[in-house]
Amino acid sequence: MKCPFCDHDDSSVLESRDSEDGGVTRRRRECSKCKKRFTTYERVEGPQLAVIKKDNGREMFERDKIRRGVVRACEKRPVSTDLIEEVVDQVEREMLRKQSGEVSSRVIGNAVLRRLKKIDKVAYVRFASVYLDFDDIEDFTKLVKEIGF
């Protein structure tokens, strides 16, 4: 595994931990050259899933796209990286369980929103403001009242 700090390609595994469902293995590693530590995640590559966008265009499902959105929503919030990974894992598993090889971006967004609502209301509002494409302050006000801020 290549070190993200010095690009050396030899590291040792210090600790391995499987997720509750066994679908992901988290490994803490240490670079043999610079001695810095980093985390890697190992998962079985599942079936391909197409996402149907709002404009009816299609693109391949990318878990990193979900992670980036959740990370952005949780920025400067008391939400751990492990919890963010758990949300991304849960959403990905839920989408892969769908009978069809296609899923709407709306379904994905709603799955993320359901989980963020339980974790952090500010992150929920941040994600919703982008995902639901708020036009004005009334949209924010309505959402804030709905969640009981």
PyRosetta script that sets phi, psi and omega in degrees:
from pyrosetta import init, pose_from_sequence

init()
pose = pose_from_sequence("MKCPFCDHDDSSVLESRDSEDGGVTRRRRECSKCKKRFTTYERVEGPQLAVIKKDNGREMFERDKIRRGVVRACEKRPVSTDLIEEVVDQVEREMLRKQSGEVSSRVIGNAVLRRLKKIDKVAYVRFASVYLDFDDIEDFTKLVKEIGF")
pose.set_psi(1, 129.0)
pose.set_omega(1, -177.0)
pose.set_phi(2, -76.5)
pose.set_psi(2, 133.4)
pose.set_omega(2, 179.3)
pose.set_phi(3, -70.3)
pose.set_psi(3, 130.5)
pose.set_omega(3, 179.8)
pose.set_phi(4, -73.8)
pose.set_psi(4, -11.2)
pose.set_omega(4, -177.9)
pose.set_phi(5, -94.8)
pose.set_psi(5, -44.6)
pose.set_omega(5, -175.0)
pose.set_phi(6, -122.8)
pose.set_psi(6, 1.7)
pose.set_omega(6, 179.2)
pose.set_phi(7, 66.1)
pose.set_psi(7, 10.5)
pose.set_omega(7, 175.3)
pose.set_phi(8, -68.1)
pose.set_psi(8, 143.3)
pose.set_omega(8, -172.7)
pose.set_phi(9, -103.1)
pose.set_psi(9, 25.6)
pose.set_omega(9, 176.1)
pose.set_phi(10, -130.8)
pose.set_psi(10, 126.4)
pose.set_omega(10, 177.8)
pose.set_phi(11, -144.9)
pose.set_psi(11, 159.4)
pose.set_omega(11, 177.3)
pose.set_phi(12, -113.5)
pose.set_psi(12, 148.6)
pose.set_omega(12, 179.7)
pose.set_phi(13, -86.5)
pose.set_psi(13, 124.2)
pose.set_omega(13, 179.7)
pose.set_phi(14, -93.6)
pose.set_psi(14, -34.2)
pose.set_omega(14, -175.9)
pose.set_phi(15, -155.8)
pose.set_psi(15, 141.3)
pose.set_omega(15, 174.4)
pose.set_phi(16, -127.0)
pose.set_psi(16, 139.3)
pose.set_omega(16, 178.4)
pose.set_phi(17, -142.2)
pose.set_psi(17, 129.0)
pose.set_omega(17, 176.7)
pose.set_phi(18, -87.6)
pose.set_psi(18, 147.8)
pose.set_omega(18, 174.7)
pose.set_phi(19, -68.7)
pose.set_psi(19, 167.5)
pose.set_omega(19, -178.0)
pose.set_phi(20, -56.0)
pose.set_psi(20, -39.9)
pose.set_omega(20, -178.3)
pose.set_phi(21, -88.4)
pose.set_psi(21, -2.0)
pose.set_omega(21, 178.4)
pose.set_phi(22, 77.9)
pose.set_psi(22, 7.2)
pose.set_omega(22, -176.5)
pose.set_phi(23, -83.2)
pose.set_psi(23, -17.3)
pose.set_omega(23, -176.7)
pose.set_phi(24, -136.6)
pose.set_psi(24, 138.8)
pose.set_omega(24, 174.0)
pose.set_phi(25, -114.8)
pose.set_psi(25, 123.5)
pose.set_omega(25, 178.7)
pose.set_phi(26, -97.6)
pose.set_psi(26, 130.2)
pose.set_omega(26, -179.7)
pose.set_phi(27, -126.2)
pose.set_psi(27, 129.9)
pose.set_omega(27, 171.0)
pose.set_phi(28, -91.8)
pose.set_psi(28, 129.4)
pose.set_omega(28, -176.6)
pose.set_phi(29, -124.8)
pose.set_psi(29, 159.1)
pose.set_omega(29, 174.5)
pose.set_phi(30, -130.7)
pose.set_psi(30, 128.6)
pose.set_omega(30, 178.6)
pose.set_phi(31, -68.8)
pose.set_psi(31, 134.2)
pose.set_omega(31, -179.2)
pose.set_phi(32, -74.5)
pose.set_psi(32, -16.0)
pose.set_omega(32, -178.9)
pose.set_phi(33, -94.6)
pose.set_psi(33, -59.6)
pose.set_omega(33, -174.2)
pose.set_phi(34, -94.0)
pose.set_psi(34, -9.4)
pose.set_omega(34, 176.7)
pose.set_phi(35, 68.7)
pose.set_psi(35, 9.7)
pose.set_omega(35, 176.3)
pose.set_phi(36, -78.5)
pose.set_psi(36, 154.0)
pose.set_omega(36, -177.8)
pose.set_phi(37, -107.2)
pose.set_psi(37, 147.8)
pose.set_omega(37, 178.1)
pose.set_phi(38, -150.5)
pose.set_psi(38, 164.9)
pose.set_omega(38, -177.3)
pose.set_phi(39, -113.4)
pose.set_psi(39, 139.1)
pose.set_omega(39, 173.1)
pose.set_phi(40, -124.8)
pose.set_psi(40, 155.5)
pose.set_omega(40, 178.0)
pose.set_phi(41, -123.3)
pose.set_psi(41, 131.9)
pose.set_omega(41, -179.2)
pose.set_phi(42, -118.1)
pose.set_psi(42, 130.0)
pose.set_omega(42, 179.7)
pose.set_phi(43, -143.3)
pose.set_psi(43, 153.7)
pose.set_omega(43, 176.9)
pose.set_phi(44, -74.5)
pose.set_psi(44, 133.4)
pose.set_omega(44, 178.8)
pose.set_phi(45, -76.3)
pose.set_psi(45, 121.5)
pose.set_omega(45, -176.3)
pose.set_phi(46, -93.0)
pose.set_psi(46, -170.0)
pose.set_omega(46, 179.5)
pose.set_phi(47, -65.2)
pose.set_psi(47, 153.5)
pose.set_omega(47, 179.4)
pose.set_phi(48, -76.5)
pose.set_psi(48, 143.3)
pose.set_omega(48, -177.4)
pose.set_phi(49, -131.2)
pose.set_psi(49, 131.3)
pose.set_omega(49, 177.5)
pose.set_phi(50, -96.4)
pose.set_psi(50, 141.6)
pose.set_omega(50, 178.3)
pose.set_phi(51, -106.3)
pose.set_psi(51, 128.1)
pose.set_omega(51, 177.0)
pose.set_phi(52, -93.4)
pose.set_psi(52, 115.0)
pose.set_omega(52, -176.6)
pose.set_phi(53, -79.1)
pose.set_psi(53, 171.4)
pose.set_omega(53, 179.5)
pose.set_phi(54, -58.2)
pose.set_psi(54, -34.1)
pose.set_omega(54, -178.6)
pose.set_phi(55, -87.4)
pose.set_psi(55, 13.2)
pose.set_omega(55, -177.8)
pose.set_phi(56, 70.1)
pose.set_psi(56, 5.8)
pose.set_omega(56, 173.0)
pose.set_phi(57, -72.3)
pose.set_psi(57, 163.8)
pose.set_omega(57, -179.5)
pose.set_phi(58, -126.2)
pose.set_psi(58, 143.9)
pose.set_omega(58, 173.4)
pose.set_phi(59, -146.5)
pose.set_psi(59, 162.0)
pose.set_omega(59, -179.4)
pose.set_phi(60, -74.5)
pose.set_psi(60, 145.1)
pose.set_omega(60, 177.8)
pose.set_phi(61, -62.6)
pose.set_psi(61, 132.6)
pose.set_omega(61, 178.9)
pose.set_phi(62, -130.5)
pose.set_psi(62, 111.1)
pose.set_omega(62, -179.7)
pose.set_phi(63, -63.6)
pose.set_psi(63, -30.1)
pose.set_omega(63, 178.8)
pose.set_phi(64, -63.6)
pose.set_psi(64, -30.6)
pose.set_omega(64, 178.4)
pose.set_phi(65, -66.7)
pose.set_psi(65, -39.9)
pose.set_omega(65, 176.7)
pose.set_phi(66, -65.7)
pose.set_psi(66, -45.7)
pose.set_omega(66, -179.7)
pose.set_phi(67, -58.4)
pose.set_psi(67, -45.4)
pose.set_omega(67, -179.3)
pose.set_phi(68, -59.4)
pose.set_psi(68, -42.2)
pose.set_omega(68, 179.3)
pose.set_phi(69, -64.9)
pose.set_psi(69, -41.7)
pose.set_omega(69, -179.8)
pose.set_phi(70, -69.8)
pose.set_psi(70, -41.4)
pose.set_omega(70, 177.9)
pose.set_phi(71, -60.7)
pose.set_psi(71, -44.5)
pose.set_omega(71, 179.4)
pose.set_phi(72, -61.2)
pose.set_psi(72, -43.0)
pose.set_omega(72, -179.5)
pose.set_phi(73, -66.8)
pose.set_psi(73, -31.8)
pose.set_omega(73, -176.5)
pose.set_phi(74, -93.3)
pose.set_psi(74, 3.6)
pose.set_omega(74, -178.1)
pose.set_phi(75, -55.5)
pose.set_psi(75, 131.1)
pose.set_omega(75, 179.4)
pose.set_phi(76, 60.1)
pose.set_psi(76, 28.0)
pose.set_omega(76, 176.0)
pose.set_phi(77, -116.3)
pose.set_psi(77, 156.6)
pose.set_omega(77, -178.5)
pose.set_phi(78, -79.3)
pose.set_psi(78, 60.2)
pose.set_omega(78, 179.8)
pose.set_phi(79, -121.9)
pose.set_psi(79, 121.4)
pose.set_omega(79, -175.7)
pose.set_phi(80, -73.5)
pose.set_psi(80, 158.5)
pose.set_omega(80, 176.0)
pose.set_phi(81, -61.1)
pose.set_psi(81, -38.3)
pose.set_omega(81, 179.0)
pose.set_phi(82, -62.7)
pose.set_psi(82, -39.7)
pose.set_omega(82, 179.4)
pose.set_phi(83, -68.2)
pose.set_psi(83, -38.2)
pose.set_omega(83, 176.2)
pose.set_phi(84, -62.2)
pose.set_psi(84, -45.2)
pose.set_omega(84, 178.1)
pose.set_phi(85, -60.8)
pose.set_psi(85, -38.3)
pose.set_omega(85, 179.2)
pose.set_phi(86, -63.6)
pose.set_psi(86, -42.4)
pose.set_omega(86, 177.5)
pose.set_phi(87, -61.2)
pose.set_psi(87, -47.7)
pose.set_omega(87, -179.3)
pose.set_phi(88, -61.5)
pose.set_psi(88, -43.5)
pose.set_omega(88, 178.3)
pose.set_phi(89, -60.7)
pose.set_psi(89, -45.3)
pose.set_omega(89, -178.8)
pose.set_phi(90, -62.6)
pose.set_psi(90, -44.2)
pose.set_omega(90, 179.6)
pose.set_phi(91, -63.9)
pose.set_psi(91, -45.5)
pose.set_omega(91, 179.9)
pose.set_phi(92, -59.8)
pose.set_psi(92, -46.6)
pose.set_omega(92, 179.7)
pose.set_phi(93, -61.6)
pose.set_psi(93, -42.1)
pose.set_omega(93, 179.0)
pose.set_phi(94, -60.9)
pose.set_psi(94, -42.3)
pose.set_omega(94, -179.0)
pose.set_phi(95, -69.2)
pose.set_psi(95, -37.9)
pose.set_omega(95, -179.3)
pose.set_phi(96, -71.1)
pose.set_psi(96, -20.2)
pose.set_omega(96, 177.4)
pose.set_phi(97, -78.5)
pose.set_psi(97, -9.7)
pose.set_omega(97, 179.6)
pose.set_phi(98, -62.1)
pose.set_psi(98, 145.7)
pose.set_omega(98, -177.8)
pose.set_phi(99, -67.4)
pose.set_psi(99, -34.4)
pose.set_omega(99, -177.4)
pose.set_phi(100, -87.2)
pose.set_psi(100, 160.6)
pose.set_omega(100, 175.0)
pose.set_phi(101, -85.9)
pose.set_psi(101, 7.1)
pose.set_omega(101, 179.7)
pose.set_phi(102, -128.5)
pose.set_psi(102, 148.7)
pose.set_omega(102, 177.5)
pose.set_phi(103, -144.7)
pose.set_psi(103, 143.1)
pose.set_omega(103, 180.0)
pose.set_phi(104, -75.6)
pose.set_psi(104, 144.5)
pose.set_omega(104, 176.1)
pose.set_phi(105, -61.4)
pose.set_psi(105, -28.0)
pose.set_omega(105, 177.1)
pose.set_phi(106, -63.4)
pose.set_psi(106, -41.4)
pose.set_omega(106, 179.5)
pose.set_phi(107, -65.0)
pose.set_psi(107, -41.7)
pose.set_omega(107, 178.4)
pose.set_phi(108, -63.8)
pose.set_psi(108, -48.3)
pose.set_omega(108, 179.9)
pose.set_phi(109, -59.3)
pose.set_psi(109, -41.6)
pose.set_omega(109, 179.0)
pose.set_phi(110, -65.4)
pose.set_psi(110, -36.7)
pose.set_omega(110, 178.0)
pose.set_phi(111, -64.3)
pose.set_psi(111, -41.2)
pose.set_omega(111, 177.6)
pose.set_phi(112, -66.2)
pose.set_psi(112, -45.6)
pose.set_omega(112, -179.5)
pose.set_phi(113, -59.0)
pose.set_psi(113, -43.0)
pose.set_omega(113, 179.5)
pose.set_phi(114, -57.4)
pose.set_psi(114, -41.4)
pose.set_omega(114, -178.0)
pose.set_phi(115, -74.8)
pose.set_psi(115, -41.9)
pose.set_omega(115, 179.3)
pose.set_phi(116, -64.7)
pose.set_psi(116, -33.4)
pose.set_omega(116, -179.9)
pose.set_phi(117, -60.6)
pose.set_psi(117, -34.6)
pose.set_omega(117, 179.6)
pose.set_phi(118, -79.0)
pose.set_psi(118, -24.6)
pose.set_omega(118, -173.2)
pose.set_phi(119, -92.2)
pose.set_psi(119, -51.3)
pose.set_omega(119, -173.5)
pose.set_phi(120, -157.2)
pose.set_psi(120, 118.7)
pose.set_omega(120, -175.7)
pose.set_phi(121, -67.1)
pose.set_psi(121, -34.0)
pose.set_omega(121, 178.8)
pose.set_phi(122, -66.8)
pose.set_psi(122, -44.1)
pose.set_omega(122, 177.5)
pose.set_phi(123, -61.9)
pose.set_psi(123, -38.8)
pose.set_omega(123, 178.0)
pose.set_phi(124, -59.9)
pose.set_psi(124, -48.0)
pose.set_omega(124, -179.4)
pose.set_phi(125, -65.0)
pose.set_psi(125, -40.7)
pose.set_omega(125, 178.2)
pose.set_phi(126, -60.6)
pose.set_psi(126, -48.4)
pose.set_omega(126, -179.3)
pose.set_phi(127, -64.3)
pose.set_psi(127, -43.5)
pose.set_omega(127, -179.0)
pose.set_phi(128, -62.5)
pose.set_psi(128, -37.5)
pose.set_omega(128, -177.7)
pose.set_phi(129, -62.9)
pose.set_psi(129, -33.8)
pose.set_omega(129, 178.1)
pose.set_phi(130, -83.7)
pose.set_psi(130, -49.6)
pose.set_omega(130, -176.1)
pose.set_phi(131, -63.1)
pose.set_psi(131, -43.4)
pose.set_omega(131, -178.2)
pose.set_phi(132, -86.2)
pose.set_psi(132, -2.3)
pose.set_omega(132, 173.8)
pose.set_phi(133, 56.4)
pose.set_psi(133, 58.8)
pose.set_omega(133, -179.4)
pose.set_phi(134, -59.3)
pose.set_psi(134, 137.9)
pose.set_omega(134, 179.6)
pose.set_phi(135, -96.3)
pose.set_psi(135, -32.4)
pose.set_omega(135, -175.4)
pose.set_phi(136, -152.6)
pose.set_psi(136, 179.1)
pose.set_omega(136, -175.6)
pose.set_phi(137, -64.7)
pose.set_psi(137, -27.3)
pose.set_omega(137, 179.4)
pose.set_phi(138, -63.1)
pose.set_psi(138, -35.1)
pose.set_omega(138, 177.4)
pose.set_phi(139, -62.8)
pose.set_psi(139, -42.7)
pose.set_omega(139, 177.2)
pose.set_phi(140, -63.1)
pose.set_psi(140, -48.4)
pose.set_omega(140, -178.0)
pose.set_phi(141, -57.6)
pose.set_psi(141, -44.9)
pose.set_omega(141, 179.8)
pose.set_phi(142, -61.4)
pose.set_psi(142, -45.3)
pose.set_omega(142, -179.2)
pose.set_phi(143, -65.0)
pose.set_psi(143, -43.1)
pose.set_omega(143, -179.5)
pose.set_phi(144, -61.8)
pose.set_psi(144, -41.4)
pose.set_omega(144, 177.8)
pose.set_phi(145, -65.7)
pose.set_psi(145, -37.6)
pose.set_omega(145, -180.0)
pose.set_phi(146, -62.0)
pose.set_psi(146, -38.7)
pose.set_omega(146, -176.6)
pose.set_phi(147, -91.2)
pose.set_psi(147, -2.0)
pose.set_omega(147, 173.5)
pose.set_phi(148, 77.5)
pose.set_psi(148, 39.6)
pose.set_omega(148, 176.5)
pose.set_phi(149, -72.6)
pose.dump_pdb("model.pdb")
